[in-house]
Amino acid sequence: MTMTPATVSSGALTAGLIALPGVYRPQADTALLAQALAREDLGPGSEVLEIGTGTGGLALQAADTGARVTAVDVSWPAVVTARLNALRRRLPLRVVHGDLAGRDGDHRYDLVVSNPPYVPAPGVRPPSRGPERAWDAGPDGRTVIDRLCARAPRLLRPGGALLMVHSGMCGAEETVRRLAGEGLAAEVTERATVAWGPVLRSRRSWLERRGLAAGGEQWEELVVIRARHH
């Protein structure tokens, strides 16, 4: 499939959503993932898991189809925010505090959605607190992405799918390769280009030294990867 890079807006997704201090607000990456989510065949009887729900916008989009949705986040302010937004929109949403699969053990889903932390950061370990927890992901930006790739087959029912968004800076081909190595059929289904935000701009010199960005680069590619369980 040939895709033309395009810009995306998060305006419609954020309408009516509140966010407690320190909770990641939907931006272009979330909006791109929302486009991919809208193409999935969901409805009553479908079970969906969102990993890293933030404000709960994507989880509520899925819940609006009638699907049974569980949303997970490691941040307590995000958990509270998602619960409040579910109440405001009068949609059923189970929100739990946890890491990756939360407390569901071996439960499997028809769809798993994630906008994981993916911004390359000088720290070897991702932060354990603060707003940076929503985006910092180690020197190559893949600390959480790689864990999710390894976990995905145990989260999906046969025929189920994973939708994950991240920066092209992290290596879309590497994500596809890892998911394929776990036995999933994976491909990039969405692409968009967005201007560098303040976090990347603040790390320009470090990113250039690591070879993750060219000198003077101002645009970032975002990708959505869809991986299907056979």
C-alpha positions in Angstrom: 0.0 0.0 0.0 1.3 3.5 -0.9 0.7 6.2 1.6 1.2 9.9 1.2 2.4 11.7 4.4 -0.3 14.1 5.7 -0.8 16.3 8.7 -3.4 15.4 11.3 -5.4 17.4 13.9 -6.5 16.3 17.3 -9.3 18.9 17.6 -12.2 16.6 17.2 -10.7 14.0 19.6 -10.1 16.5 22.4 -13.5 18.1 22.3 -15.1 17.9 25.7 -12.2 16.0 27.3 -10.7 17.2 30.6 -7.1 16.4 31.7 -5.8 16.6 35.2 -2.3 18.2 35.6 0.4 16.0 34.2 -1.9 13.9 32.1 -0.9 13.6 28.4 -3.5 15.4 26.2 -4.4 13.9 22.8 -2.1 15.3 20.1 -1.3 14.4 16.5 -0.2 10.9 17.3 -3.4 10.2 19.2 -5.4 11.6 16.3 -3.6 9.4 13.8 -4.3 6.4 15.9 -8.0 7.4 16.2 -8.2 7.4 12.4 -6.9 3.8 12.4 -9.2 2.8 15.2 -12.2 4.2 13.3 -11.5 1.6 10.5 -11.8 -1.4 12.9 -14.9 -3.5 12.9 -16.1 -3.0 16.5 -19.4 -3.3 18.2 -21.3 -5.1 21.0 -19.4 -8.3 21.7 -16.0 -6.8 20.9 -13.4 -6.6 23.7 -10.9 -3.8 23.5 -7.8 -2.9 25.6 -6.1 0.4 25.5 -2.6 0.5 27.1 -1.6 4.0 28.2 -5.0 5.6 28.1 -4.1 9.1 29.2 -7.4 11.1 29.0 -9.2 8.0 27.8 -10.1 9.6 24.4 -9.3 6.5 22.3 -10.9 4.1 24.8 -14.1 6.2 24.8 -14.1 6.2 21.0 -14.1 2.4 21.1 -16.7 2.3 23.8 -19.0 4.5 21.7 -19.3 1.6 19.2 -20.7 -0.6 22.0 -17.5 -2.5 22.6 -16.5 -3.6 26.1 -13.4 -1.5 26.8 -10.7 -1.8 29.4 -8.2 1.1 29.7 -4.9 0.8 31.6 -2.4 3.5 32.7 0.5 3.5 35.1 -0.4 7.1 36.1 -3.0 7.6 38.8 -3.9 11.1 37.5 -4.5 9.5 34.1 -6.7 6.8 35.6 -8.8 9.4 37.4 -9.0 11.6 34.3 -10.2 8.7 32.1 -12.9 7.8 34.6 -14.1 11.4 34.8 -14.2 11.6 31.0 -16.2 8.4 30.8 -18.7 9.8 33.3 -18.9 13.1 31.4 -19.6 11.2 28.2 -21.9 8.7 29.9 -20.0 5.7 28.4 -19.1 2.5 30.2 -15.4 2.2 30.6 -13.3 0.0 32.9 -10.2 1.9 33.9 -7.5 0.2 35.9 -4.1 1.3 37.2 -1.3 -0.9 36.0 1.4 -1.7 33.5 0.7 -3.1 30.0 -2.0 -5.7 30.5 -2.9 -4.3 33.9 -4.5 -6.9 36.2 -6.2 -9.0 33.6 -3.7 -11.8 33.6 -4.2 -14.0 30.6 -7.3 -12.3 29.3 -7.3 -11.8 25.5 -8.9 -9.1 23.4 -10.2 -8.5 19.9 -8.3 -5.2 19.7 -5.4 -3.7 21.6 -4.7 0.0 21.1 -1.6 1.9 22.4 0.1 5.2 22.1 3.2 4.2 24.2 6.0 6.4 25.4 8.4 6.6 22.4 10.5 9.8 22.6 14.2 9.0 22.7 15.7 10.4 26.0 19.2 10.5 27.5 18.2 8.6 30.6 18.7 4.8 30.3 15.6 4.1 32.4 12.3 5.8 31.7 11.1 8.2 34.5 9.0 6.7 37.3 7.0 9.9 37.8 6.2 13.3 36.3 4.7 14.2 32.9 7.8 12.9 31.1 6.6 9.4 32.0 4.1 9.8 29.1 6.7 10.2 26.4 10.3 9.4 27.5 11.4 5.9 26.5 15.1 5.4 26.8 18.0 6.2 24.4 16.3 4.7 21.3 12.7 5.4 22.3 11.9 1.7 22.2 11.9 0.7 25.9 8.1 0.3 26.0 7.6 -0.4 22.3 9.7 -3.6 22.5 7.9 -4.8 25.6 4.6 -4.3 23.9 5.8 -6.2 20.8 6.8 -9.2 23.0 3.6 -9.1 24.9 1.1 -8.6 22.0 0.6 -12.3 21.1 -0.6 -13.1 24.6 -3.0 -10.2 24.6 -4.8 -11.0 21.4 -7.4 -13.5 20.5 -7.0 -15.4 17.2 -8.0 -12.9 14.5 -7.4 -10.0 16.9 -5.3 -7.0 16.1 -2.9 -4.5 17.7 -2.8 -0.9 16.7 0.2 1.1 17.9 1.4 4.6 17.0 5.0 5.9 17.4 7.6 8.1 15.8 9.4 7.0 12.7 12.5 8.1 14.6 12.1 4.8 16.6 12.2 2.6 13.5 8.9 1.4 12.1 10.7 -1.4 10.3 12.1 -2.7 13.6 8.6 -2.7 15.1 7.2 -4.6 12.1 10.1 -7.1 12.3 9.7 -7.7 16.0 6.0 -8.3 15.7 6.5 -10.6 12.8 9.0 -12.5 14.9 6.3 -13.0 17.5 4.1 -14.6 14.8 1.9 -11.6 14.0 1.2 -10.2 10.5 2.3 -6.6 10.8 2.4 -3.6 8.5 2.4 0.2 8.6 -1.1 1.4 7.8 -1.0 5.1 8.6 1.7 7.8 8.2 1.7 11.5 9.0 4.2 14.3 9.3 4.1 16.8 12.1 6.3 19.7 13.2 8.8 19.0 16.0 7.3 19.8 19.3 9.0 21.4 22.3 10.4 18.1 23.7 12.2 17.2 20.5 13.4 20.8 20.0 14.9 20.8 23.5 16.9 17.6 22.7 18.0 18.6 19.2 21.7 18.5 19.9 21.5 15.2 21.7 19.3 13.6 18.9 21.7 14.8 16.2 24.8 13.4 18.1 23.0 10.0 18.3 22.2 10.0 14.6 18.5 10.0 15.3 17.9 13.4 13.6 19.6 15.3 10.8 20.9 18.8 11.3 18.1 21.4 11.1 15.4 18.8 10.9 12.0 20.2 11.7 9.5 17.5 10.8 8.7 14.2 12.4 7.1 11.2 10.8 4.4 9.3 12.8 3.3 5.8 12.0 0.5 3.5 13.0 1.4 -0.2 12.9 -1.3 -2.8 12.7 -0.4 -6.4 13.7 -2.9 -9.2 13.4 -2.9 -12.5 15.3 -3.4 -15.4 12.9 
